[in-house]
């Protein structure tokens, strides 16, 4: 064989070996990229799982704190409402006593205590009307509502 034929054979072998090296490089690069992608995805999944776990724990802590704050507020609110109800009942009873004393004073009766009048039972009658027909009006009684002279 001649030198040209040997050069051509050697060139062909070099081309073949370079082709194999290129294919090996491509396969290795593909495998590295795939492995890197799987590692990245695995790390990302574990990071997301850790983040979600932390979020759940933080959310549970926040919910527990909010529940405790809400219960404390409602307990305080219940106490405040109960105090207001007691004050209102006291004021209503005081007003009823003053009203009763005022009525007794207006009628001329001597008031010995400021106790409120006994509670009236509700009747099943129709409610009173404020306006009565003119024929039912009574003529005013002279001297009604005044204390007698000399008393």
LOMARVO-168727 format. One record per residue: y, z, x of N, C-alpha, C in turn; residue in one letter. Coordinates in steps of 0.05 Angstrom, whole numbers. Atoms other than C-alpha are relative to their C-alpha. Example, Ala and Ser with C-alpha at 12.3 -4.5 7.8 and 13.67 -1.06 7.14 Angstrom:
2
NODE       nY       nZ       nX      caY      caZ      caX       cY       cZ       cX   type
NODE      -24        0       18      -90      156      246       24        0       18      A
NODE      -24       -1      -16      -21      143      273       22       14      -15      S
This chain:
151
NODE       nY       nZ       nX      caY      caZ      caX       cY       cZ       cX   type
NODE      -23        0       17        0        0        0       24        0       18      X
NODE      -24        2      -16       68      -13       21       19       23       -5      X
NODE      -20      -21        1      127       30       31       13        0      -28      X
NODE      -13        2       26      159        5      -33      -18       12      -22      X
NODE       18      -10       20       97       22      -73       -2       30        2      X
NODE        1      -29       -4       94       91      -43       25       13      -11      X
NODE      -25      -11       11      167      102      -59        0        0      -30      X
NODE        1        2       29      156       79     -130      -19       21      -11      X
NODE       19      -21        9       96      126     -138       12       27        2      X
NODE      -13      -26       -3      134      184     -109       23        4      -20      X
NODE      -22       -1       20      194      168     -154      -11        6      -28      X
NODE       12       -4       26      148      165     -214      -10       29       -2      X
NODE        9      -27        1      117      233     -196       24       20       -2      X
NODE      -24      -16        2      187      263     -187       11        0      -28      X
NODE      -10        3       27      208      236     -254      -18       16      -19      X
NODE       19      -14       17      145      264     -286        4       31        4      X
NODE       -3      -29       -5      155      333     -253       27       10      -11      X
NODE      -26       -8       12      229      335     -273       -1        0      -30      X
NODE        3        0       29      210      316     -344      -14       26       -9      X
NODE       15      -24        6      160      373     -345       18       25        3      X
NODE      -18      -22       -5      211      421     -315       21        2      -23      X
NODE      -20        1       22      263      399     -368      -13       10      -25      X
NODE       13       -9       24      213      410     -424       -6       30        1      X
NODE        5      -29       -4      194      478     -396       26       16       -3      X
NODE      -26      -13        3      268      496     -390        8        1      -29      X
NODE       -7        1       28      280      474     -462      -17       21      -16      X
NODE       17      -18       14      220      514     -487        7       29        7      X
NODE       -8      -28       -8      240      576     -446       27        8      -13      X
NODE      -26       -6       12      312      571     -471       -3        5      -30      X
NODE        5       -4       28      288      563     -542      -12       27       -6      X
NODE       13      -26        4      243      624     -535       20       23        5      X
NODE      -20      -20       -6      300      665     -503       20        3      -23      X
NODE      -19       -1       23      348      646     -560      -14       12      -24      X
NODE       14      -12       23      295      663     -612       -3       30        4      X
NODE        3      -29       -6      280      730     -578       27       15       -3      X
NODE      -27      -13        2      355      745     -572        9        2      -29      X
NODE       -8       -1       28      366      727     -645      -16       22      -15      X
NODE       16      -21       13      308      772     -667        9       27        9      X
NODE      -10      -26      -10      334      828     -623       27        7      -13      X
NODE      -27       -4       12      405      819     -651       -4        8      -30      X
NODE        4       -6       28      379      818     -723      -13       28       -3      X
NODE       13      -26        1      335      879     -710       21       22        5      X
NODE      -21      -20       -6      394      917     -679       19        2      -24      X
NODE      -18        1       23      438      895     -737      -12       15      -24      X
NODE       13      -14       22      387      919     -788        0       30        5      X
NODE        1      -29       -5      380      987     -754       29       11       -2      X
NODE      -27       -9        2      456      992     -749        8        3      -29      X
NODE       -7       -1       28      464      976     -823      -15       23      -14      X
NODE       15      -22       11      408     1025     -841       13       27        7      X
NODE      -14      -24       -9      443     1079     -800       26        4      -15      X
NODE      -25       -1       14      509     1063     -831       -4        8      -30      X
NODE        5       -7       27      480     1066     -901       -9       29       -3      X
NODE        8      -28        1      446     1132     -886       23       19        3      X
NODE      -24      -16       -3      511     1160     -861       18       -1      -25      X
NODE      -16        3       24      548     1133     -922      -12       17      -22      X
NODE       13      -16       21      496     1165     -968        5       30        4      X
NODE       -4      -28       -6      501     1232     -933       29        8       -5      X
NODE      -28       -6        4      577     1230     -933        7        0      -30      X
NODE       -5        1       29      578     1209    -1006      -11       24      -14      X
NODE       12      -24       13      531     1265    -1025       17       25        6      X
NODE      -18      -23       -7      576     1315     -987       25       -1      -16      X
NODE      -25        3       15      638     1287    -1021       -5        6      -29      X
NODE        6       -5       28      604     1289    -1089       -4       30       -5      X
NODE        4      -29        2      583     1361    -1078       26       15        1      X
NODE      -26      -13       -2      653     1381    -1056       17       -5      -25      X
NODE      -15        7       24      684     1344    -1115      -10       16      -24      X
NODE       12      -15       22      635     1378    -1163        9       29        2      X
NODE       -8      -28       -3      652     1446    -1134       30        3       -7      X
NODE      -28       -1        6      727     1432    -1138        4       -3      -30      X
NODE       -2        5       29      719     1406    -1210       -8       25      -15      X
NODE        9      -25       14      679     1468    -1231       20       23        4      X
NODE      -20      -21       -4      730     1514    -1199       25       -5      -17      X
NODE      -23        7       17      786     1477    -1234       -5        6      -29      X
NODE        7       -4       28      750     1480    -1301       -2       30       -6      X
NODE        2      -28        4      736     1554    -1292       28       12       -2      X
NODE      -27      -10        1      809     1567    -1277       14       -9      -25      X
NODE      -12       11       25      830     1522    -1335      -10       16      -24      X
NODE       11      -16       22      783     1560    -1381       13       27       -2      X
NODE      -13      -26        0      814     1626    -1360       29       -3      -10      X
NODE      -27        4        9      884     1598    -1370        2       -5      -30      X
NODE        0        6       28      867     1570    -1438       -6       26      -16      X
NODE        6      -25       13      836     1637    -1458       24       19       -1      X
NODE      -24      -16        0      899     1673    -1436       21      -10      -20      X
NODE      -19       11       19      942     1625    -1475       -8        5      -29      X
NODE       10       -6       27      898     1635    -1536        6       29       -8      X
NODE       -5      -28        6      904     1710    -1531       30        5       -5      X
NODE      -29       -3        4      980     1705    -1523        8      -11      -26      X
NODE       -8       13       25      984     1658    -1582       -9       18      -24      X
NODE        9      -18       22      942     1705    -1626       19       24       -1      X
NODE      -19      -23        0      987     1763    -1604       26       -7      -12      X
NODE      -26        9       12     1050     1724    -1620       -2       -5      -30      X
NODE        3        6       29     1023     1701    -1687       -2       27      -15      X
NODE        3      -26       13     1003     1773    -1705       27       14        0      X
NODE      -26      -13       -1     1071     1799    -1682       19      -13      -21      X
NODE      -17       14       19     1106     1746    -1723       -8        7      -29      X
NODE        9       -7       27     1063     1762    -1784        9       28       -7      X
NODE      -10      -28        5     1081     1836    -1776       30        0       -6      X
NODE      -29        1        4     1155     1820    -1770        6      -13      -27      X
NODE       -4       14       25     1150     1773    -1829       -6       19      -24      X
NODE        7      -20       21     1116     1827    -1871       21       21       -2      X
NODE      -21      -20        0     1167     1878    -1850       26      -11      -12      X
NODE      -23       12       12     1222     1830    -1868       -2       -3      -30      X
NODE        4        2       29     1193     1818    -1936        3       27      -14      X
NODE       -2      -27       12     1186     1892    -1949       29        9        0      X
NODE      -29       -8       -1     1258     1903    -1926       16      -15      -21      X
NODE      -14       16       20     1281     1847    -1971       -5       10      -28      X
NODE        7      -11       26     1245     1877    -2030       10       28       -4      X
NODE      -11      -27        2     1274     1945    -2014      -21       21        5      X
NODE       21      -19       -6     1208     1978    -1996        4       10       29      X
NODE       -2      -11      -27     1208     2024    -1936      -25       -7       16      X
NODE       23        8      -17     1165     1999    -1879       -6       23       19      X
NODE        8      -22      -17     1126     2052    -1843      -15      -10       25      X
NODE       14       11      -23     1087     2007    -1796        5      -30        1      X
NODE       -4       29       -4     1093     1938    -1767      -26      -15        1      X
NODE       26       13        0     1020     1922    -1779        1      -25      -17      X
NODE        0       25       15     1007     1852    -1803      -15        4      -26      X
NODE       13       -2       25      986     1843    -1875      -29       -9        2      X
NODE       28        8       -1      911     1835    -1890       -1      -30       -5      X
NODE        3       29        2      887     1763    -1885       -6       -7      -29      X
NODE        5        9       27      888     1726    -1950      -23      -20       -1      X
NODE       22       19        3      827     1689    -1974       11      -26      -11      X
NODE       -9       26       10      836     1615    -1986      -10       -4      -28      X
NODE        7        5       28      836     1596    -2059       -7      -29       -4      X
NODE        7       27        6      807     1535    -2089       20      -14      -18      X
NODE      -21       12       17      870     1521    -2129       14      -22       14      X
NODE      -16       21      -12      914     1462    -2118       23       11       16      X
NODE      -23      -11      -16      969     1470    -2066       25        1      -17      X
NODE      -25       -4       14     1036     1494    -2090       19      -24        6      X
NODE      -20       21       -4     1090     1442    -2100       27       14        4      X
NODE      -26      -12       -6     1159     1456    -2074       20       -6      -22      X
NODE      -19        7       20     1194     1421    -2129      -13        3      -28      X
NODE       10       -4       27     1185     1442    -2201       19      -14      -19      X
NODE      -18       14       20     1211     1405    -2262       22       19       -9      X
NODE      -23      -17        7     1279     1431    -2286       -6       19      -23      X
NODE        5      -18       23     1249     1462    -2350      -14       25        9      X
NODE       15      -23       -9     1207     1510    -2309       16       19       18      X
NODE      -16      -17      -18     1264     1538    -2266        8       25      -16      X
NODE       -8      -25       12     1279     1610    -2280       29        5        7      X
NODE      -28       -7       -5     1350     1635    -2286        0       23       20      X
NODE       -1      -22      -20     1370     1680    -2227        6       26      -14      X
NODE       -3      -27       11     1366     1753    -2243       23       13       16      X
NODE      -23      -12      -13     1430     1790    -2229       -8       25       15      X
NODE        5      -23      -16     1424     1839    -2172      -29        0       12      X
NODE       28        1      -11     1353     1817    -2153        2       -3       30      X
NODE        2        3      -29     1336     1825    -2080       19       19       15      X
NODE      -18      -19      -13     1390     1878    -2066      -11       28       -3      X
NODE        8      -29        1     1378     1950    -2049       18       14      -20      X
NODE      -17      -15       19     1402     1998    -2103       21       16       14      X
NODE      -23      -14      -12     1469     2031    -2091       -7       30        2      X
NODE        4      -28       -4     1466     2100    -2063      -28        6       12      X
NODE       26       -5      -11     1397     2091    -2033        0        0       30      X
